Amino acid sequence: MNIGVCIRFTDMEGMSKKFKDLVDNGFNSCQLVCWDMTLLTEENANTIKGLCKEYGVTVSAVWCGWEGPCVWNFIEGPTTLGLLPEEWREKRVKNLCLGSDFAEMLGVSDLVTHMGFIPENPNDPQFIPFCKAVAEVARYCKAKGQYLLFETGQETPVTMLRCFEEVGEDNLGVNLDTANLILYGKANPVDALDVFGKYVKGLHAKDGRYPTEGRELGRETRLGDGKVDFTALFSKLYELGYNGYVTIEREISGPKQTEDILFAKSYLENIISKIYGGSNNA
């Protein structure tokens, strides 16, 4: 099991330093997170492949954003995020297909994104059109031998499962963000594995607390300071046979972010070694 981090791809100028810092901090894998569609070019893909070779880093997944408004709360979130907003759906399908192209250039088989607040009610008039949009992206990825991974958080586990069943493509998977299910008040990540565990293809190691008001998400924390039971989580992942990438995500900036990421690395290595045995890179 390999522990990595998220790298934000915001420009080419800073990428060499980001890869160097990654390696200097003891990591050799990352999810590449990009929200700027203009950066998803063949030239940039070739440069990043060169950096991966230079520093000995594996890009485990491409996390692809999309154009248009996005508000990360419970009020504007359902009308702005993912493929749910009808006025942005067609454009964002194209954005994700572009992300798939970029992942192919990098030789990466997993494309990750937030799909938005999938309707809980299967009779909602937007549920089927939403699923058709997902199916379009999934088929595009499938033609390239890729998985399309839903990052958890904005939907209950059973809602995600229902969407998978409706779409019907066998290349759909879950990027389990351990904190998001809590931050959005949707589920406990350990119990959620009972619902969609067989679909987990990637993992964001993150911690947090449940919402305490009806408008805003819960508070993200350092690993170990929130509500995620990582020992129970990895015990269940072990039972499910998961031995893929674990990507640390800490959504703050500055020196404290690095400090918390390094703490998380040690924290996770201790838990994983007890459950899986041997090296975290096994």
C-alpha positions in Angstrom: 0.0 0.0 0.0 1.5 3.3 -1.1 0.9 6.6 0.8 1.0 9.8 -1.3 -0.4 13.3 -1.4 -2.4 15.6 -3.6 -0.5 17.9 -5.8 -2.3 21.0 -7.1 -1.6 21.6 -10.8 -2.1 25.3 -11.2 0.8 26.2 -13.5 3.8 24.6 -15.0 6.4 26.9 -13.4 5.9 25.5 -9.9 5.6 21.8 -10.7 9.2 20.9 -10.4 9.4 22.3 -6.9 6.2 20.5 -6.0 7.6 17.2 -7.1 10.9 17.9 -5.3 9.1 18.7 -2.1 7.0 15.6 -2.5 10.1 13.4 -2.6 11.9 15.4 0.1 9.0 14.7 2.4 9.3 10.9 1.8 6.5 10.3 -0.8 6.7 8.8 -4.2 3.1 9.0 -5.4 0.4 11.7 -5.9 -3.0 12.5 -7.2 -2.7 15.4 -9.7 -5.5 17.9 -9.1 -6.4 20.3 -11.9 -9.2 22.8 -12.2 -7.7 24.8 -15.1 -8.7 23.2 -18.4 -6.1 25.2 -20.4 -3.4 23.3 -18.6 -4.5 19.9 -19.9 -2.3 19.9 -23.0 0.0 17.3 -24.5 3.0 19.6 -23.9 2.3 19.8 -20.2 1.6 16.1 -20.0 5.0 15.4 -21.5 6.7 17.8 -19.1 5.0 16.1 -16.1 6.0 12.7 -17.3 9.5 14.0 -17.4 9.3 15.2 -13.8 7.8 11.8 -12.8 10.8 10.1 -14.3 13.3 12.6 -12.8 11.9 12.3 -9.3 10.7 8.7 -9.3 7.1 9.7 -8.7 3.9 7.9 -9.8 0.7 9.8 -10.6 -1.9 7.5 -9.2 -4.9 9.4 -10.5 -5.9 12.6 -12.3 -8.4 14.6 -10.2 -10.3 16.7 -12.8 -12.4 19.8 -11.9 -14.7 21.6 -14.3 -15.6 25.1 -15.4 -18.3 27.3 -14.0 -19.5 28.2 -10.5 -18.8 26.0 -7.5 -19.9 26.8 -3.9 -18.9 24.3 -1.2 -21.9 24.5 1.1 -25.4 23.0 1.5 -27.3 26.0 0.0 -25.6 26.9 -3.3 -23.7 23.6 -3.6 -26.6 21.6 -5.0 -27.1 24.1 -7.8 -23.4 24.7 -8.7 -21.4 21.5 -8.2 -20.6 18.7 -10.6 -22.8 17.4 -13.4 -26.1 18.2 -11.7 -26.5 21.9 -12.8 -28.3 21.5 -16.1 -26.9 24.7 -17.6 -23.3 23.5 -17.1 -23.8 19.8 -17.7 -22.8 19.6 -21.3 -19.7 21.8 -20.8 -18.6 19.8 -17.8 -19.0 16.5 -19.6 -16.5 17.9 -22.1 -14.2 19.1 -19.3 -14.1 15.6 -17.8 -13.5 14.0 -21.3 -10.5 16.5 -21.6 -9.3 15.3 -18.2 -9.6 11.7 -19.5 -7.4 12.7 -22.6 -4.8 14.2 -20.3 -4.8 11.2 -18.0 -4.2 9.0 -21.1 -1.3 11.2 -22.1 0.2 10.6 -18.6 -0.5 6.9 -18.7 -2.9 7.2 -15.8 -5.9 4.9 -15.6 -8.0 6.6 -12.9 -10.0 9.9 -13.4 -11.5 11.4 -10.3 -14.1 14.1 -9.7 -16.9 15.4 -7.6 -20.2 14.6 -9.4 -22.3 16.9 -7.3 -25.3 16.5 -5.0 -26.8 13.5 -6.7 -30.6 13.5 -6.1 -31.5 11.3 -3.2 -34.9 10.8 -4.7 -34.7 8.5 -7.8 -37.9 10.1 -9.1 -36.3 13.5 -9.2 -36.6 14.7 -12.8 -32.8 15.5 -12.9 -31.7 12.0 -11.7 -31.9 10.2 -15.1 -30.4 13.1 -17.2 -27.6 13.3 -14.6 -27.0 9.5 -14.9 -26.9 9.8 -18.7 -24.2 12.5 -18.5 -22.2 10.3 -16.2 -22.6 7.4 -18.6 -21.3 9.5 -21.5 -18.1 10.3 -19.5 -17.8 6.7 -18.3 -18.0 5.3 -21.8 -15.4 7.9 -23.0 -13.0 6.7 -20.2 -13.8 3.1 -20.8 -12.6 3.4 -24.4 -9.2 4.5 -23.0 -9.1 1.7 -20.5 -9.8 4.0 -17.6 -11.9 4.1 -14.5 -14.2 7.0 -13.6 -14.1 7.5 -9.9 -16.7 9.4 -7.9 -15.2 11.3 -4.9 -17.5 10.7 -1.9 -19.1 13.4 0.1 -22.1 15.1 -1.5 -24.3 12.0 -1.7 -25.3 9.2 0.6 -23.6 5.9 -0.1 -26.8 4.3 -1.3 -27.5 7.2 -3.7 -24.1 6.7 -5.2 -24.7 2.9 -5.5 -28.1 3.6 -7.2 -26.4 5.9 -9.7 -23.8 3.2 -10.5 -26.6 0.7 -11.1 -28.6 3.1 -13.3 -25.5 4.1 -15.4 -24.6 0.4 -15.8 -21.0 0.8 -16.9 -18.4 -1.5 -15.3 -15.7 1.1 -15.1 -17.3 3.2 -12.4 -15.5 3.3 -9.0 -15.2 5.2 -5.7 -12.5 7.5 -4.5 -13.3 7.3 -0.8 -12.6 10.6 0.9 -12.7 9.5 4.5 -13.6 12.9 5.8 -16.1 14.2 3.2 -18.8 11.7 4.2 -18.6 13.2 7.7 -18.1 16.9 6.6 -21.3 16.7 4.4 -23.2 14.8 7.2 -23.9 11.9 4.8 -22.4 8.8 6.4 -19.7 7.3 8.5 -16.9 6.2 6.1 -16.4 2.8 7.9 -20.0 1.9 7.6 -20.2 3.3 4.0 -17.9 0.5 3.0 -20.7 -2.0 3.6 -22.6 -0.2 0.8 -20.0 0.5 -1.8 -16.8 -1.2 -0.5 -16.3 -3.3 -3.6 -16.2 -0.2 -5.8 -13.3 1.6 -3.9 -10.4 2.2 -6.3 -8.7 5.1 -4.5 -8.6 6.8 -1.1 -8.2 10.3 0.3 -7.0 10.1 3.8 -8.6 13.1 5.5 -10.3 13.7 8.8 -13.0 16.0 10.1 -16.1 16.6 12.2 -19.8 16.6 11.4 -21.7 19.8 10.5 -23.1 21.8 13.4 -25.3 24.1 11.3 -27.5 23.7 8.3 -25.7 25.8 5.8 -22.0 25.0 6.1 -20.0 21.8 5.9 -18.3 20.4 9.0 -14.7 21.3 9.9 -11.7 19.5 8.4 -9.0 18.5 10.9 -5.6 17.0 11.2 -5.7 13.2 11.0 -6.6 11.7 14.4 -8.4 14.9 15.5 -11.7 14.2 13.8 -14.3 11.5 13.7 -12.8 9.0 11.3 -11.8 5.7 12.9 -8.8 4.9 10.7 -8.1 1.6 12.4 -11.6 0.3 11.8 -11.5 1.8 8.2 -8.3 0.0 7.2 -9.4 -3.2 8.9 -12.4 -3.2 6.7 -10.4 -2.2 3.6 -8.1 -5.1 4.4 -11.1 -7.5 4.5 -12.2 -6.1 1.2 -8.8 -6.8 -0.3 -8.0 -3.1 -1.0 -4.2 -2.6 -1.3 -4.2 0.5 -3.6 -3.0 4.1 -3.1 -3.7 6.1 0.0 -3.5 9.9 -0.8 -3.3 12.3 2.1 -5.3 15.5 1.6 -5.1 18.5 4.0 -7.1 21.4 2.8 -5.1 24.2 4.4 -2.0 26.0 3.2 1.4 27.1 4.5 3.8 25.4 6.9 1.0 23.9 9.0 -0.2 22.0 6.0 3.2 20.3 5.5 3.4 19.7 9.3 0.0 18.0 9.3 0.8 16.0 6.2 4.0 14.6 7.7 2.1 13.8 10.9 -0.6 12.0 8.8 2.1 10.0 7.0 3.5 8.6 10.3 0.0 8.2 11.7 -1.2 6.1 8.7 2.0 4.1 8.4 1.6 3.0 12.0 -2.0 1.9 11.5 -1.4 0.2 8.1 1.7 -1.7 9.3 -0.3 -3.2 12.1 -3.2 -4.3 9.9 -1.5 -5.1 6.6 1.9 -6.0 8.0 5.2 -5.0 6.3 5.9 -1.8 4.4 3.3 0.8 3.5 4.7 0.4 -0.1 3.9 -3.3 -0.2 
